[in-house]
Amino acid sequence: MVTTPWGPSEHLRERRLPPGPGRSPQEVAENQRQRLFGAMVASVVRRGYADTRLSDLTELSGVSTKSFYELFPEKDACFLATVEALLASVPEDADTLVLARWVAAQPAAAIVCLIEVHAGLPEVREQLNSTVADFEARTRDGLPGGAGFPPEMATAYVGALLEIARLRLRRGAEAELPQLFGRLGPLLTESYPRPPEPLRVPSRRYPAGDEPLDATDHAERILQAVTLEAAESGYVRMTIDQIVRRAGISPSMFYNHFQSKEEALLAAIDTAGARLVAGVLPAFRRAPDWPSGVQMAIRALFNQLAARPALAQLLMVEVYAAGPAALERREQALRPLETIWLGACRRWPQTPTVLFEAIEGGIYHLASRRLADSGPAALRGLAPVGIYLVLAPFLGAEEACRTAKADPRPGPAKVRDPEAVREAALVPLRQKLYVRLGKSPATLTQLAADVGRPEGLIRTHLEALEQADMISRATAPGADGEELYRSQAGEIDDEESRRLSLSERQQMSDLIRELIDADLDLSIGSGVFDSRIERAFIRAPLTVDEQGFQELSHLHTRMLAAGLEIEARAKERLQRNGAAALDVRHILAMFEMPPEAPEEGGPGPGSHERPRQPGKSPGPLA
């Protein structure tokens, strides 16, 4: 049973007016309209608008087919009237909290208005756009600076709320929204003061690039055809006949690869998302620091979308018309881009995770609106606003604005900070030294020879490790007073861990995390991380009691011991057969999460990370 603003779906038929005189035709017609509205909401939530049939509406509502056609010429007209009635039920002066309460109280109606509305005709979508535009205008008036606040910022603000609401509706977590929006409203207001200067920079207007259908692989041709056809005809009107004609293949060839246009669209979203990520993340990774990386990545994001209008239309507009499954697939496909906004986490770890969700939603909503209103060529102009959205909560309005408007062309100002280069170089080499000392003590001269680097540089690394209490040194016997360095780490049992202060444990964890990050960056960057199908990368959110926590701790200790035994046996085999050794990382992690940051849902498809060890705390054994 679906609860609708016109009553539970199973009771709609009971709302029929009793027969007999005294009922005006207008009263009867209005009663029938309301029952059909309720039936439309219930059926769309159950089946989706595309699969809702006239017979579904008449069966649920108890309105005859003849009476339906007396009220509406077709299903689309009934859907339009339903959406109009639903949007009219939201108070005209509603603020974010009122909106959140409405969504929480009427999730079925909200699904129709915020998600399924895009599956209807353009007239239906325009109803939502008009309501959203009014809400944006009211929101802008309430932001710092009022009418002087950039309209794009108000659009992003409202877009963030809409995307967060859509995600909660898809996950059945709409009850969280009133509390979430109650915290989010003040957070966004505080995080985004009025920019000190207009967020516009002069830029050349490049024509959109051609997107030819040039794949030789049949499946890839189909996906290219889906992308182009969805952009040209719209997903709702797109047919398999149109897809196969554009792809130049037979219908049977289409069905050899995909069972439906829905399945083909989801695959097209995967491919389009991968292309967008491939064009954006390298720009971010080339930057000398996080703010510069954000600037380069956001510019690359909007440049990519502007240069590939069909891809942009698919990912930012038509994905909404394809329903919840398509939105979920886009979230998965673009998840690597979270690296950009989450780069602030290490410097500002107390930042509420919902702020990052708002940043992402605001940027995608901005792109969707600009694309629909002004076309792909106008997307590049959004880059300064997007950069400001990511940076302002962390750098402040002035620095964020300065970075957003900075010249993106390479030049002397873009030379990497020597200190940043030095620090970046420290991590992998520091890791090598730490691992080397974990095997046996060594002198400075020996370490420099082992890793083939100057002694002065090695001394810098050793000082950093020593400050973190990861290594110690003493005079080496018989070595002319030369100091011998040895690892302080290995396994640290619970008793040893208790003797460490919280600050000391945090220092130790920071270095372990630094080493792990360096491992991952090196492995992924070199392309070997995913080369083996047996590689493990697992993340498993669990809920346990205190005893369960201790059991997990001991389990990870046993796993570490088993790993060391496997290494010992492997070393014996390597000595016997002389085969090439494989350098791997065995990372174990297990830790408590704060109540303020609950896990949302379980681990996503293909998203796994492997846990950690206690009983003996995993000292810097990385």
C-alpha positions in Angstrom: 0.0 0.0 0.0 1.3 3.4 -1.0 0.3 6.5 1.1 -0.7 9.4 -1.2 -1.9 12.9 -0.4 -5.4 11.6 -1.4 -5.3 8.6 0.9 -3.8 5.1 1.0 -3.8 3.5 -2.5 -5.9 0.5 -1.4 -8.6 2.8 -0.1 -9.0 5.1 -3.1 -11.9 3.2 -4.6 -13.7 3.6 -1.2 -13.7 7.4 -1.7 -16.2 7.1 -4.5 -19.2 9.3 -3.9 -22.4 7.4 -3.2 -24.8 7.3 -6.1 -28.0 9.3 -6.1 -29.3 12.8 -6.7 -27.8 15.9 -5.0 -24.3 15.6 -6.5 -23.3 18.2 -9.0 -21.3 17.0 -12.1 -18.4 19.3 -10.9 -18.4 17.6 -7.5 -18.4 14.1 -9.1 -15.6 15.1 -11.5 -13.4 16.5 -8.8 -13.8 13.4 -6.7 -12.8 11.3 -9.7 -9.8 13.5 -10.4 -8.6 13.2 -6.9 -8.9 9.4 -6.9 -7.0 9.3 -10.2 -4.3 11.6 -8.8 -3.8 9.2 -5.9 -3.8 6.2 -8.3 -1.2 8.0 -10.4 1.1 8.5 -7.4 0.7 4.9 -6.2 1.3 3.4 -9.6 4.2 5.6 -10.6 6.0 4.8 -7.3 5.4 1.0 -7.8 6.1 0.7 -11.5 7.6 4.0 -12.7 5.8 6.4 -15.0 6.9 4.7 -18.2 5.3 1.4 -17.1 2.2 2.8 -15.7 -0.8 1.9 -17.8 -4.3 3.4 -18.0 -5.7 0.2 -16.7 -3.5 0.5 -13.6 -5.0 3.9 -12.9 -8.6 2.9 -13.4 -8.3 -0.3 -11.3 -6.7 1.5 -8.4 -9.0 4.5 -8.5 -12.3 2.8 -9.4 -12.8 5.4 -12.2 -14.1 3.8 -15.4 -12.1 4.2 -18.6 -15.0 6.2 -20.1 -14.9 8.6 -17.2 -11.2 8.9 -17.4 -11.4 10.1 -21.0 -14.0 12.5 -20.1 -11.6 14.1 -17.7 -8.2 13.7 -19.5 -7.4 13.1 -23.2 -4.4 10.8 -22.3 -2.2 9.5 -19.5 0.3 12.3 -20.0 -2.4 14.9 -19.3 -3.4 13.1 -16.1 0.2 13.0 -15.0 0.6 16.7 -15.6 -2.5 17.5 -13.6 -1.2 15.2 -10.8 2.1 17.0 -10.6 0.5 20.4 -10.7 -1.7 19.3 -7.7 1.3 17.9 -5.8 3.4 21.0 -6.3 0.5 23.2 -5.3 0.3 21.4 -2.0 3.8 22.7 -1.0 3.4 26.1 0.7 4.4 28.9 -1.6 6.7 30.5 1.1 8.2 27.1 2.1 11.8 27.2 3.4 14.2 24.3 3.3 12.9 22.8 6.6 9.3 23.0 5.4 10.3 21.3 2.2 12.1 18.6 4.1 9.1 17.9 6.3 6.9 17.7 3.2 9.2 15.1 1.6 9.4 13.1 4.8 5.7 13.1 5.3 4.8 12.4 1.6 7.7 10.3 0.2 5.5 8.9 -2.6 4.5 12.3 -3.7 8.1 13.5 -3.5 9.3 10.6 -5.6 6.8 11.6 -8.3 7.8 15.3 -8.1 11.5 15.0 -7.8 12.4 11.8 -9.7 9.6 10.4 -11.9 8.5 13.9 -13.1 11.4 13.8 -15.6 10.0 10.7 -17.3 7.0 12.8 -18.4 6.6 15.2 -21.3 8.5 18.5 -21.3 5.3 20.3 -20.1 5.4 18.2 -16.9 9.1 18.9 -16.3 8.5 22.6 -16.8 6.1 22.5 -13.8 8.9 21.4 -11.6 11.4 23.8 -13.1 9.0 26.7 -12.5 8.6 25.7 -8.8 12.3 25.3 -8.4 13.0 28.7 -10.0 10.6 30.3 -7.5 12.3 28.5 -4.6 15.7 29.6 -5.9 14.6 33.3 -6.0 13.3 33.1 -2.4 16.5 31.3 -1.3 18.7 33.9 -2.9 16.9 36.7 -1.1 17.6 35.0 2.2 21.3 34.4 1.6 24.0 36.9 2.7 24.0 39.8 0.2 20.4 39.1 -0.9 19.8 40.2 -4.4 23.5 40.8 -4.9 24.3 37.1 -4.3 25.2 35.4 -7.6 22.2 33.6 -9.0 24.3 30.6 -9.8 25.1 30.2 -6.1 21.4 30.1 -5.3 20.9 27.6 -8.1 23.6 25.4 -6.6 22.2 25.8 -3.1 18.8 24.6 -4.1 20.3 21.9 -6.4 22.3 20.5 -3.5 19.1 20.1 -1.5 17.3 18.5 -4.4 20.1 16.0 -5.0 20.3 15.1 -1.3 16.5 14.6 -1.1 16.6 12.4 -4.2 19.3 10.2 -2.8 17.4 9.8 0.5 14.2 9.0 -1.4 16.0 6.3 -3.5 17.3 4.7 -0.3 14.1 5.0 1.6 15.7 7.3 4.2 13.5 10.3 3.7 12.8 10.4 7.5 16.4 11.8 7.9 15.7 14.9 5.8 14.1 17.3 8.4 17.1 16.9 10.8 19.6 16.8 7.9 18.2 20.0 6.3 18.0 21.6 9.7 21.7 21.2 10.0 22.5 21.8 6.4 20.8 25.1 6.0 23.0 27.0 8.5 26.0 25.1 7.4 25.6 26.2 3.8 24.9 29.8 4.8 28.0 29.9 7.0 30.2 28.2 4.4 29.2 30.4 1.5 29.4 34.1 2.1 28.8 36.5 -0.8 31.9 36.3 -3.1 33.9 39.6 -2.8 34.1 39.8 -6.6 31.9 38.6 -9.5 32.7 35.0 -10.3 33.1 35.5 -14.0 36.3 35.4 -16.0 36.7 36.1 -19.7 37.2 33.0 -21.7 37.2 31.9 -25.3 34.0 30.2 -26.5 35.1 27.0 -28.2 32.6 25.3 -30.5 31.3 22.0 -29.2 33.2 19.0 -30.5 31.9 16.5 -33.0 30.9 13.2 -31.4 31.1 10.7 -34.3 29.8 7.2 -34.2 33.1 5.5 -35.1 33.4 2.4 -32.9 34.1 -0.9 -34.7 32.9 -3.0 -31.7 29.2 -3.6 -32.0 28.5 -3.1 -28.3 30.4 0.2 -28.3 28.6 1.4 -31.4 25.3 0.7 -29.6 26.4 2.7 -26.6 27.6 5.6 -28.8 24.2 5.5 -30.6 22.3 5.5 -27.3 24.3 8.6 -26.1 23.7 10.5 -29.4 20.0 9.4 -29.7 19.2 10.2 -26.1 20.6 13.7 -26.5 18.8 14.3 -29.8 15.4 12.7 -29.1 15.3 12.4 -25.4 15.4 9.2 -23.4 11.6 9.0 -23.1 11.0 9.2 -26.9 14.1 7.2 -27.9 13.3 3.8 -29.4 15.4 0.7 -30.1 14.6 1.2 -33.8 16.2 4.6 -33.7 19.2 3.2 -31.8 19.9 0.4 -34.3 19.4 2.7 -37.3 22.0 5.2 -35.9 24.3 2.4 -35.0 24.0 0.7 -38.4 23.2 -2.7 -37.0 20.3 -5.1 -37.0 17.8 -5.4 -34.1 19.1 -9.0 -33.5 22.6 -7.6 -33.0 21.2 -5.1 -30.4 19.5 -7.9 -28.5 22.7 -10.0 -28.6 24.2 -7.4 -26.3 21.3 -5.8 -24.4 17.8 -6.9 -23.5 16.2 -3.4 -23.5 16.9 0.3 -24.1 17.0 0.7 -20.3 19.9 -1.8 -20.0 21.7 -0.1 -22.9 21.3 3.3 -21.3 22.8 2.1 -18.0 25.8 0.8 -19.9 26.0 4.1 -21.8 26.1 5.9 -18.5 29.0 3.7 -17.3 31.0 4.5 -20.5 30.2 8.2 -20.4 31.1 8.5 -16.8 34.4 6.7 -17.3 35.2 9.1 -20.1 34.4 12.1 -18.0 36.4 10.8 -15.1 39.4 10.1 -17.4 39.3 13.7 -18.6 39.1 15.3 -15.2 41.1 13.3 -12.6 44.5 13.6 -14.4 44.2 17.4 -14.3 43.5 17.2 -10.6 46.5 14.9 -10.0 48.9 17.1 -12.0 48.4 20.1 -9.7 51.0 21.1 -7.1 48.4 21.4 -4.2 44.8 20.8 -3.5 43.4 24.3 -4.3 45.2 24.3 -7.6 44.0 20.8 -8.2 40.4 21.9 -7.6 40.8 24.7 -10.0 42.2 22.5 -12.8 39.7 19.7 -12.2 36.6 21.9 -12.2 37.7 23.7 -15.3 38.4 20.3 -16.9 35.0 19.0 -15.8 33.1 21.8 -17.5 35.4 21.8 -20.5 34.8 18.1 -21.0 31.0 18.6 -20.8 31.0 21.5 -23.2 33.2 19.7 -25.7 31.0 16.6 -25.6 27.4 17.9 -25.7 25.8 14.4 -26.1 27.7 13.0 -23.2 26.8 16.0 -21.1 23.1 15.7 -22.0 23.1 12.1 -21.1 24.9 12.5 -17.7 23.3 15.8 -16.6 19.8 15.8 -18.1 18.5 12.6 -19.6 19.7 10.5 -16.6 16.8 12.0 -14.6 14.3 10.9 -17.2 15.6 7.3 -17.0 14.6 7.0 -13.3 16.2 5.8 -10.0 18.3 3.1 -11.6 20.0 5.5 -13.9 20.7 8.0 -11.1 22.2 5.2 -9.1 24.4 4.2 -12.0 25.6 7.8 -12.6 26.5 8.0 -8.9 28.6 4.9 -9.3 30.2 6.0 -12.5 31.2 9.4 -11.2 32.2 8.3 -7.8 36.0 8.7 -8.6 35.4 12.4 -8.9 34.7 12.5 -5.2 38.5 12.6 -4.9 38.3 16.3 -5.8 36.0 17.6 -3.1 37.1 15.0 -0.5 40.7 16.2 -0.8 39.8 18.6 2.0 39.1 15.7 4.4 42.7 15.3 5.5 43.2 19.0 6.3 39.7 19.5 7.7 38.7 16.1 9.1 35.8 17.5 11.2 33.9 18.7 8.1 30.4 17.1 8.0 30.2 14.6 5.2 26.9 16.1 4.1 28.8 19.2 3.0 30.7 17.2 0.4 27.4 15.6 -0.8 26.0 19.2 -1.1 29.0 20.4 -3.1 28.7 17.5 -5.6 24.9 17.9 -5.9 25.2 21.6 -6.4 27.7 21.3 -9.2 25.7 18.6 -11.1 22.5 20.6 -10.7 24.3 23.7 -12.0 25.5 21.8 -15.1 22.0 20.4 -15.7 20.3 23.8 -15.5 22.9 25.6 -17.6 22.8 22.9 -20.2 19.0 23.0 -20.4 18.8 26.8 -20.4 21.7 27.9 -22.5 23.3 24.9 -24.3 26.7 23.2 -23.9 28.8 26.1 -25.1 27.7 28.0 -21.9 29.0 25.3 -19.5 32.6 26.6 -19.5 31.4 29.8 -17.8 30.4 27.8 -14.7 33.9 26.9 -13.8 34.6 29.8 -11.5 31.4 29.2 -9.6 32.2 25.5 -9.3 35.7 26.2 -8.0 34.3 28.7 -5.4 31.7 26.0 -4.3 34.4 23.6 -3.5 37.0 25.9 -1.9 35.0 28.6 0.0 34.1 26.4 3.0 37.8 25.7 3.5 39.8 28.6 2.3 37.4 31.4 2.9 35.6 33.7 0.4 38.6 35.8 -0.6 41.1 33.0 -1.3 38.4 30.9 -3.0 37.4 33.8 -5.2 41.0 34.5 -6.1 41.7 30.9 -7.0 38.4 30.7 -9.0 39.4 33.7 -11.1 43.1 32.9 -11.4 44.6 32.4 -14.9 44.4 28.7 -15.6 47.2 28.8 -18.2 50.5 27.3 -17.1 53.3 29.7 -16.3 55.8 30.8 -13.6 53.0 31.1 -11.1 52.2 27.5 -11.6 55.6 26.1 -10.7 55.3 23.7 -7.8 56.3 24.9 -4.4 59.8 23.4 -3.8 58.8 22.5 -0.2 55.7 20.7 -1.6 57.8 18.8 -4.1 60.3 17.9 -1.3 57.5 16.7 1.0 55.8 14.7 -1.8 59.1 13.0 -2.6 59.6 12.1 1.1 56.7 9.7 1.4 57.6 6.9 -0.9 61.3 7.0 0.1 60.5 7.3 3.8 58.4 4.2 3.3 61.2 2.3 1.7 63.5 3.2 4.6 60.9 2.2 7.2 60.3 -1.2 5.5 64.1 -1.7 5.2 64.7 -1.0 8.9 61.8 -3.4 9.7 64.0 -6.2 8.4 67.2 -5.4 10.2 69.1 -2.4 11.7 71.4 -0.4 9.4 73.7 2.6 9.4 73.1 5.8 7.4 75.8 4.7 5.0 74.2 1.3 4.5 70.7 2.8 4.0 72.0 5.2 1.4 73.6 2.4 -0.5 70.6 0.2 -0.2 68.2 2.7 -1.7 70.7 4.5 -3.9 70.1 8.0 -2.6 72.4 10.7 -1.1 73.1 10.5 2.6 71.8 14.0 3.2 68.4 13.1 1.9 68.3 9.8 3.8 69.1 11.7 7.0 66.1 14.0 6.4 63.8 10.9 6.1 65.3 9.3 9.2 64.8 12.4 11.3 61.1 12.4 10.3 60.7 8.8 11.3 62.6 9.3 14.5 60.3 12.3 15.5 57.4 10.0 15.0 59.0 7.4 17.3 59.0 5.0 14.5 62.7 4.3 14.7 65.5 4.7 17.2 69.3 5.0 16.9 72.3 4.1 18.9 76.1 3.9 18.4 76.9 0.9 16.2 79.6 -1.4 17.8 82.8 -1.4 15.8 81.6 1.0 13.2 83.8 4.0 14.2 81.0 5.5 16.2 78.5 5.5 13.3 74.9 5.4 14.4 72.8 2.4 13.9 69.1 2.9 13.1 66.5 0.3 14.0 62.8 0.0 13.7 60.7 0.7 16.8 57.7 -0.9 15.2 56.5 -4.3 14.5 53.5 -5.4 16.6 52.4 -3.3 19.5 50.3 -5.3 22.0 47.4 -3.8 23.9 49.6 -3.2 27.0 52.2 -1.3 25.1 49.4 0.7 23.3 47.9 1.7 26.7 51.2 3.2 27.7 51.1 5.5 24.7 49.3 8.8 25.0 46.4 9.6 22.7 48.7 12.1 20.9 51.4 9.4 20.4 48.9 6.9 19.1 47.6 9.6 16.7 51.1 10.3 15.5 51.6 6.7 14.8 48.3 6.4 13.0 49.1 9.5 10.9 52.3 7.9 9.6 50.7 4.5 8.9 48.0 6.3 6.9 50.6 8.3 5.1 52.5 5.1 4.2 49.2 3.4 3.1 48.3 6.4 1.0 51.7 6.4 -0.7 51.3 2.6 -1.4 47.9 3.1 -3.0 49.0 6.1 -5.0 52.1 4.3 -6.3 50.2 1.1 -7.1 47.2 2.8 -8.8 49.3 5.4 -10.6 51.6 2.7 -12.1 48.6 0.7 -13.3 49.5 -2.5 -11.5 46.8 -2.2 -8.7 44.0 -3.8 -10.8 46.2 -6.0 -13.0 45.6 -9.0 -10.8 42.1 -10.3 -10.4 43.0 -11.7 -7.0 43.8 -8.3 -5.5 41.8 -7.5 -2.4 40.2 -4.1 -1.6 37.4 -4.5 0.8 35.3 -2.2 2.9 32.8 -3.8 5.3 30.7 -1.6 7.6 29.7 -3.7 10.6 27.6 -3.2 13.7 28.9 -5.0 16.8 28.9 -4.8 20.6 32.0 -4.5 22.8 32.7 -8.2 22.7 32.3 -8.3 19.0 34.9 -5.4 18.7 37.3 -7.5 20.8 36.7 -10.6 18.7 37.4 -8.6 15.5 40.6 -7.3 17.1 41.9 -10.8 17.8 40.8 -11.9 14.3 43.0 -9.3 12.7 45.9 -10.2 15.0 45.6 -13.8 13.7 45.4 -12.6 10.1 48.6 -10.7 10.5 50.4 -13.7 12.0 49.1 -15.9 9.2 50.4 -13.3 6.7 53.9 -13.4 8.2 53.9 -17.2 8.1 52.9 -17.0 4.4 55.8 -14.6 3.8 58.3 -16.9 5.5 57.3 -19.9 3.4 57.4 -17.7 0.3 61.0 -16.6 1.1 62.1 -20.2 1.4 60.6 -21.0 -2.0 62.2 -17.9 -3.6 65.6 -19.0 -2.2 65.1 -22.5 -3.7 63.8 -21.6 -7.2 65.3 -18.1 -7.7 62.0 -16.8 -9.0 61.2 -13.0 -9.1 59.8 -11.7 -5.8 56.5 -9.8 -5.8 56.4 -6.7 -3.6 52.9 -6.6 -2.0 51.2 -4.8 0.8 49.1 -6.6 3.4 46.9 -3.9 5.0 44.7 -4.6 8.0 42.4 -2.0 9.6 39.5 -2.1 12.0 38.2 1.0 13.9 35.2 2.6 15.5 33.2 5.3 13.6 31.8 8.3 15.4 28.0 8.5 15.8 27.8 11.7 13.8 29.0 10.0 10.7 26.9 6.8 10.2 27.4 4.6 7.3 24.8 5.2 4.6 23.9 1.9 3.1 26.2 -1.0 2.7 29.3 -1.3 0.5 28.4 -0.4 -3.0 28.8 -2.8 -5.9 32.5 -3.4 -6.6 33.4 -1.1 -3.7 35.4 -3.0 -1.2 38.2 -2.3 1.3 39.9 -4.6 3.7 39.8 -4.2 7.5 42.4 -3.8 10.4 43.9 -5.4 13.5 43.7 -5.0 17.3 44.5 -7.5 20.3 47.9 -6.3 19.2 47.4 -2.9 17.6 48.8 -2.7 14.1 51.8 -0.6 14.8 53.4 0.8 11.7 53.6 -2.5 10.0 52.4 -1.3 6.6 
